[in-house]
Amino acid sequence: MARAAASLRQALMLENGGVISLVGSGGKTSLMFRVARELSKAGESVLTTTTTRIFMPAREQSSSVIQSDDYEEILDVASKYLKETSHLTVVSATGSDPGKLKGLEPDTVDKIWQSGLFRWIVVEADGAAGRPLKAPAEHEPVIPLSSRWVVGVVGLDAFNRPLEEKWVFRPEIFARVSGLSPGDLITAGSISRVLLHPAGIFKGCPSHSVSIAFLNKADSPGRVEAGRSIARLLAEDGKNRLNRIVLGKVLREPPVVEYY
């Protein structure tokens, strides 16, 4: 049954604090900062970071950025910043990609969470080079063990587009996992298969984590219907371990269309 949600917090079942890891493609960075803004506006301390690479946040995304890979230094500086703001971003160093910053090691994220300094940590734990869809390579995603939630994001703007590099990051892996051939149109069935396949978007998800599919960019009637078709296929799969399916549009209002 589809239900309307007033907030991302409600749709993603975010209660009592924890580590939220975002994997997949199609709007992870936007979702990370949108979730952080919602949680921090409620007066709760939030850390945003990545275990891969990220562009320097714009001021409206995160006004306070700490650049360090030293756990003790991060805690020391963050504790001072938290007296003035409830949302911080932490990265470790300038990466090899032009303009991108390297993220934290997953065990560093675990240690920061165990310190108790932050109520929430939101982690971009996968890369997709800006594509709406992806399938992970052997070394992906990079999910901290402490993750209480893992949210798999896909962009509905790739629906009914050809399976090629323009729309899909690592298209050859996506083809193998989804059963499509290069150049085939991307279907609801192929997206649902990549969300559910052991080598798909949730690969390496800790067994204790809440697993949520976020079908993003549902900002037109056609994309909403595509998202509903994917949701039906996911819900019908008897081996589905997803706890929730969310149809949303992170860059629009409201950010949640409905959830299942």
KETORVEX-536488 format. One record per atom (N, C-alpha, C): x, y, z. Coordinates in pm, whole numbers, plus 32768, in hexadecimal, padded with zeros to 4 digits. Example, Ala and Ser with C-alpha at 12.3 -4.5 7.8 and 13.67 -1.06 7.14 Angstrom:
BEGIN
85277DC7830C
84CE7E3E830C
85287EB6830C
85057F1F82C4
85577F9682CA
850A80038313
END
This chain:
BEGIN
80547F898000
800080008000
8058807D8000
803880DA7FA8
808381577FA2
805381B58010
80B381FA804D
8092825A80B6
80DD82DC809C
809C834A80BE
80DD83CC80B1
813383E5812D
81A0842E811B
81F8844F818B
821084E5818F
8210851B8207
822585AB8215
82B885D0820F
831185708227
839F85908231
83F4851A8205
8473853781E7
84D284CC81CC
84E784778248
84E984B782BA
84FC846E8338
849384008348
84168423832F
83AA83C1833C
83B7835482D2
83D1837C8256
83D7831B81E9
844B82B981F9
84BC82EA822E
85338296823D
853B825382C6
84D482658318
84CD8223839B
8543824883F4
856582C783F8
85DA82F58443
85B1831684D3
85D782BE852E
85B582D085BB
862E82B18613
86408300867C
869F82E486E7
873382EE86C0
8751832B864E
87DB83438628
881F82C885ED
888F82E285A5
88D98275856A
8922829F84EC
895E823C84AA
89A98252842E
8951822983B9
894682858358
88F6826F82DF
8957826D8269
895E81FF8220
89B681F781AB
896281F9812C
898C824C80CD
8947825B804E
899A82197FE1
895D81BE7F96
89A281777F2A
895181877EAA
898C815C7E3A
894781657DBB
896E81E27D6D
890A822A7D3A
892482997CDD
88AE82F97CE1
88A883547C80
882F83A27C6A
880684037CD7
8867843E7D21
884384A67D80
886D848D7E0F
88D3843A7E25
88FF841C7EAE
892D84987EF9
897F84EB7EB8
89B485627EFB
894385C07F22
88E785D77EC7
8875862E7EE6
882185F57F57
880D85717F56
87C085327FC1
8809853E8046
888D852B8045
88DA853680C1
88C885BE8102
88D8862980B5
88CF86AE80F0
884086D58111
87E0869F80C7
875386BA80E6
872C8677816B
875685FB817D
873C85B581FB
878185FD826F
87FF8625825A
8849866B82C2
880586ED82EA
87D287358286
878F87B582A4
8711879D82F8
86C6873682D3
864B8719831C
866986F283AD
86CE869F83C1
86EF86718448
872D86E1849C
87848730845E
87C6879B84AB
8763880B84CE
87008821847A
869A8886849A
8649885F8515
864887DD8531
860487AE85AA
865E87B98624
86D587F58611
8731880B8680
8789879686A1
879387348646
87E386BD865F
886986C88616
88D386988654
895886A38618
8968863F85A6
899E866F8535
89A9861E84BC
8A34862F847F
8A7185C0845E
8AEE85BE8411
8ACF85878387
8AF885CE831E
8AF385988296
8B81857D8267
8B92850D8221
8C1584E781F0
8C058484817E
8C758451814E
8C7483ED80E5
8CE4838980FF
8CD4831080CC
8D3F82AC80CD
8D7B829F8042
8D5082F57FE6
8D8882F67F5E
8DC283807F42
8D8583CC7EEA
8DB284547ECB
8D3B84AF7EB8
8D4F852E7ED3
8CE1858D7ECB
8D1786167EA8
8CC786687E62
8CED86F27E4B
8CDD87417ECE
8D2A87AA7EDB
8D1D88027F4F
8C8C88317F57
8C4A88207FC9
8BBE884A7FD3
8BAD88DF7FBE
8B3F89047F7D
8B1A89917F75
8AF189BF8001
8AFA8A408018
8ADD8A75809F
8A508A5180CB
89F08A51806C
89678A328093
8955899D80B1
89B3894A8084
89AE88BB80A5
89EA88A1812F
8A5F88DE8147
8AA388CC81C8
8B05893F81DA
8AEB8990823E
8B3D8A088251
8BBE89EE829D
8BC8897A82DF
8C3E895C832F
8C7D88D98300
8CF988E182CE
8D3F886C8298
8DC3885982E1
8DD987E18313
8E5887BC8353
8EA3876082F4
8F21877E82DD
8F72872A8284
8FE386EA82D5
8FD3866A82F4
903686228343
901A858D8339
9082853C8345
906D84AB834D
9099847583D5
90B484D18432
90DC84AB84B9
906284AA8514
903F84378547
8FC684258596
8FC08486860D
902C84908659
902E84E686CF
901D857986A9
905E85A1863A
9052862C860D
8FC4864A85E1
8F8785EB859B
8EFC85FE856E
8EA1861585E5
8EAD85C3864C
8E5885D186C2
8E728654870A
8EF0867C8712
8F1386F78759
8EDA87718713
8EF08779868F
8EBE87ED8643
8E2687EB863C
8DEB87748627
8D5A876A861B
8D158794869D
8D4C8770870E
8D0D8794878E
8D07882B879F
8D6A88728768
8D698905876F
8D03893F870C
8CFF89088692
8CA08938862E
8C108924865B
8BF788B586A1
8B6E889486C8
8B3488F6872D
8B87894D8766
8B5489B587BE
8B0F8A23876F
8B2D8A2A86EC
8AF58A938696
8A948A5F862E
8A9F89E08609
8A4B89A885A0
8A2F891685BF
89C288E18589
899F885585A3
89C387F9852F
89F5883184BF
8A1587DF844A
8AA387FC841A
8AF487938414
8B7D879D83E2
8B9387378374
8BF28756831A
8C2186F582B7
8CB586DB82D2
8CDC865C82CA
8D68863682DD
8D9885E98263
8E0C8612822E
8E5285C981C3
8EE385BC81EC
8F2E856681A6
8FB7854E81D5
9021859C8188
901285A58104
907E85E280B6
904D86018029
909E864C7FE0
908286647F53
909C85E37F06
903A85B97EB6
9048853D7E6B
909185507DE7
90A384E27DA0
90E684E67D1F
908A851C7CB2
900385107CC6
8FA585487C65
8FA385E07C73
8FA8862A7C04
8FA986BC7C0B
8F3186F27C57
8F4B87437CBC
8EE187847D07
8E9E87307D71
8EC486B07D7C
8E8186587DDB
8ED686427E57
8E90862B7EC5
8ECF86117F45
8EC1857E7F68
8F2985467FA1
8F2784BA7FC9
8EDF84AC804F
8E958441805D
8E49842D80D6
8E9383E38143
8E4983B881A7
8E8083728219
8E8082DB8201
8ED982968247
8ED582058247
8E5881D98294
8E1B8169826B
8DA1813E82B1
8DB481238345
8E2A80F1836C
8E3F80DA83FB
8E4D815C8449
8E7881C98405
8E7B824C8447
8DED827D8461
8D9482668400
8D0782888415
8CD0823B848D
8CF181BA8494
8CC381688505
8CF481A1858A
8D7281CA858F
8DAC8200860B
8D6B82858631
8D5082DA85CE
8D0F835A85EB
8C8483408625
8C3D82E085EB
8BB882C0861F
8BC2828C86AF
8C21823686C8
8C3281FE874E
8C58826787B6
8C9082D78788
8CB5834287E5
8C3C83838825
8BC8837B87E3
8B4F83B78818
8B43844D8802
8B9F848787B4
8B9C851887A0
8B268544874A
8B0284F286E7
8A958514868B
8A1F84B686A0
89A784EE8694
892E849B8699
891A84548613
8943849785A7
8932845F8521
89B3846D84D2
89D384068482
8A3D840F841E
8A0083E0839A
8A0984368335
89D4841382B1
8A4A84068252
8A5783918213
8ACD836E81C5
8AA783548133
8AEA839880D8
8AE18372804C
8B4883018037
8B1782878026
8B6C8210802A
8B8181D07FA2
8B68821C7F38
8B7281E67EB1
8B8782597E51
8BBF823C7DDD
8BD282A27D76
8B8E82787CF5
8B5F82DA7CA7
8B1A82B97C2A
8B38831B7BBA
8B9A83757BD0
8BC483D57B69
8B4E84257B30
8AEB843F7B84
8A7A84927B5A
8A12844D7B05
8A1D83C97AF3
89BB83817AA1
893E835E7AF3
88CC834F7AAF
8851832B7AF7
8850829C7B2D
889782417AE9
889A81B47B12
892981827B18
893B81147B63
89BE80D37B67
89AD80447B97
8A167FF77B83
8A277F777BC6
8AB57F7A7BFF
8AC97F447C77
8B4B7F537CB9
8BB87EF77C82
8C337F2B7C84
8CA87ED97C64
8CCD7E877CDF
8D397E3A7CD3
8D607DE07D3F
8D7B7E2A7DC2
8DB77EA37DB9
8DDD7EEC7E32
8D6F7F477E67
8CFA7F427E2D
8C8C7F9B7E54
8C167F4A7E88
8BBC7F8F7ED4
8BCC800F7F18
8C2280007F95
8C4080707FD6
8C978070804C
8C41809880C4
8C0080368101
8B9B804D8168
8BD6803781F4
8BD4809B824B
8C03808582D4
8BAF801B831B
8BF17FC9836B
8BAC7F5D83B1
8B437F928412
8B57800B8444
8AFB804784A4
8A7980788465
8A69806B83E3
89F380A1839F
8972805E83D1
891C80AF8409
889A807C8435
8835807E83C5
884880D98366
87F580E082EE
885080DF8273
88268098820A
886780A18188
87F980C38122
880B813480DF
87A78165807F
87E181587FF3
87A281077F9E
87CC80F67F14
878081557EB9
87C881B07E79
878A821B7E2A
879681FD7D95
8729820F7D4C
872B82087CBA
86E582837C82
870F82AE7C0C
86D283207BC9
866F82F37B5F
85F183197B6E
858A82EF7B10
859783307A87
85F283937A7A
860683D079F6
864A83707995
867D82FF79C7
86BA829C796D
865482377939
85DC82377971
857581D87944
855581EC78B0
8551817E7867
8531817D77D7
859D81BF7782
861481D177BB
868882027770
86DF818B7748
8734819A76E5
8789812976BE
87F6810C7724
8816808F7733
88818066778E
8907808A774F
893A80FE7776
89B881307743
89F7818C77AB
8A7381B27794
8AC181FE77F4
8A808282781C
8A3582BF77C2
89F6833F77E0
899783347857
895682C27867
88EF82B178CC
89168255793F
897982027926
899B819B798A
8A31819979A3
8A5781A27A22
8AE381937A49
8B0280FE7A54
8B6E80D27A16
8B9380457A0B
8B257FF579C2
8B05801E7945
8A977FDF78FC
8AAC7F4B78E1
8B2A7F2078D3
8B427E9378B8
8B1D7E3C7930
8B327E7179AA
8B097E267A21
8A717E2C7A30
8A387EA07A15
89A67EAE7A1B
89647E4B79BB
899C7E3D7944
89657DDF78E2
89697D507918
89D97D2B7953
89E87CA37988
89877C8779FB
89767CE97A52
89207CD57AC6
888C7CDC7AA1
886A7D367A45
87DD7D4D7A23
87A77CED79BA
88017CAF796B
87D47C5978FE
87BC7CA1787C
87D47D257879
87C87D7077FC
88477D6177AA
883D7D8A772C
88B27D9476D5
88CE7E2876BC
894C7E4B76A1
896C7ED67683
89117F0F7617
88DB7F85762F
88827FC575D0
87EF7FA975E7
87CF7F407634
87437F247655
87097F9776A7
86857FAB769E
8644800F76F1
863D7FDE7781
8656803977DC
86548018786A
85C280107899
859D7FA078D3
85147F8478FB
85057F877993
84887F8679BF
846D7F7B7A4E
84A67EF97A84
84987E8D7A37
84CC7E0B7A61
85627E0B7A71
85AA7E4C7A17
863C7E4D7A20
866B7E9E7A9A
86267F0B7AB8
864B7F5C7B2E
862F7F0D7BAE
85BC7ECA7BB3
859C7E7D7C2B
85FF7E0B7C3E
862C7DCC7BD1
868D7D5F7BDE
87127D917C15
873D7E077BE9
87BD7E3C7C1B
87B17E667CAE
873B7E8D7CD8
87277EAE7D65
87277E317DBD
86FB7DC07D87
86ED7D477DD9
875E7CE37DC9
87AA7CEB7D5D
88117C877D41
88817C8E7DAB
88B77C1B7DD6
89257C1C7E38
899F7C6D7E0A
89B27C797D87
8A217CC97D52
89F37D547D26
897B7D797D4F
89417DF87D25
895A7E697D87
89007EC87D8B
89137F467DD2
892B7F337E68
88EB7ECF7EA5
88FA7EB87F34
89697E557F55
89C27E3B7EF8
8A307DDE7F10
8A7F7E097F8B
8A987DAA7FE5
8AE67DC7805C
8A9A7E0C80CA
8A177E1580BE
89C67E568126
89CB7E0281A5
89EE7E3D8218
89F17DEF8295
896A7DAE82B2
896C7D3682E4
88EF7CEA82F9
88947D2C8360
88CC7D7E83B9
887C7DBD8422
883D7E4183F4
88607E70837D
88327EF48350
87A37EF0831B
875D7F5D832E
86DD7F7482EB
86FB7F98825A
86BD7F5181FB
86D87F68816C
86617FAE812B
867D801F80EB
8613807180B0
863980968021
85DF807E7FC3
85F280AB7F39
85B481367F2A
860381957EF8
85D2821D7EE1
85D182367E4B
855A823C7E12
854982517D82
853A82E77D6C
85A683277D42
85B083B87D3E
858783F27CB7
856F84737CB8
854C84C27C41
84C1849F7C0C
8466847F7C66
83DB84657C42
839284EA7C37
83BF853C7BD6
838C85C57BCC
833785DC7B4F
830385707B15
82A6857B7AA5
824985037AAC
81D2850D7A6E
8174849B7A74
81B184197A3E
81FF842379D2
823B83AB7999
829E836A79F6
82EE83BB7A3A
835183847A97
830E834C7B14
82A1838C7B40
825683567BB2
822282CC7B90
81E982BC7B19
81B582397AF1
822581D37AE3
829881FD7AAF
830B81A27AA6
833581757B32
833A81D37B8F
835E81B27C19
82FB81527C58
827C81667C3D
8216810B7C74
8224807F7C39
824880787BBA
825D7FF57B7B
82D37FAC7BBC
833F7FF57BD4
83B47FBA7C17
838E7F8E7CA4
83447FE27CEC
831B7FC17D74
82C67F427D76
826C7F337D17
82197EBA7D12
826F7E3E7CFD
82CF7E477CA2
83277DD57C89
837B7DB37D03
83AC7E197D47
83FB7E017DC0
83A57DBF7E2C
83297DF17E3C
82D17DBD7EA4
82A67D2D7E88
82A07D087E08
82737C817DE3
82E17C187DF0
835E7C447DFC
83CC7BE47E03
83D07BA27E8C
83C47B217E8E
83BE7AD87F0C
843E7ADA7F5C
84B07AF57F19
85317AF87F5E
855C7B867F84
85037BE47F6F
85217C717F87
85397C89801C
85AF7CBE803E
85CB7CDF80CB
85C37D7680E4
858A7DBE8083
85797E4E8096
85107E688102
852D7EC68159
84CD7EEB81C0
846A7F548191
84927FA1812C
843A800A80FA
84668036806F
840480658021
841E809D7F9D
83E5812B7F9E
8438818D7F7C
840F82197F81
841782537EF4
83AD82957ECD
83A782DD7E4E
83B583717E6E
842083B17E3A
843A843A7E62
847484917DF6
8491850E7E1C
84CA85747DC3
851685D57E1B
859385B47E36
85E285F87E9C
85F0868D7E84
85F686B77E06
860C87447DE7
858987927DD8
851987537DF3
849787967DE7
844C878E7E6C
83DA87D17E70
838487CC7EE7
82FF87897EC3
82CE87327F18
831386F67F8B
8376868D7F5A
83DC866A7FA9
8441860C7F79
8411857B7F70
83A1855E7FB2
836A84D67FB0
82E284D87F6C
82D284847F06
825084777EC1
81FA84137F0D
8230839C7F26
81EB83347F70
824F82C87F96
822882707FF0
827F82018012
822D81828025
82748110801E
8233808D8022
82768038808C
END
